[in-house]
Amino acid sequence: MKRRARVLLVLLAVLSAAPFSVPTLLARLLEGARHAGEPLLDARRRVHGAAYADGIERIRAALPENAEYLLVEAADSPSFIWVQYDLAPRRPLLVGEAFLTPARLRQIPRPKGLEWIVVARGAREAPQLLRAAEVR
């Protein structure tokens, strides 16, 4: 009896939320269908902006797929997560540094042999690729 009451309560909760969630669900499904088959670069431009998308493409062209790079955030933004995702399969070494200054960038310890640093600049801004040797 208690089990049946719990099931009914859950069902009632789901049904009471349906008028609010179904329109949102349908809108998102239609949005996804509109962009089905869209090229990755176009999708990246639509979601993150042209500057970000073009910056990612420049970095992807410059870094070999097996490269390691130091990923630093220069803005108080979670954009470094998208940069890491968009540069995969390249392997980031993460450094969370909000409001990074050039002087602070020179002070960050780096593993020997690390050649590249990627600076995530914030939402809709182009990430920057630096050679580690240039930052010393």
Order of alpha helices (4+ residues) and beta strands (2+ residues): alpha-alpha-alpha-beta-alpha-beta-alpha-beta-beta
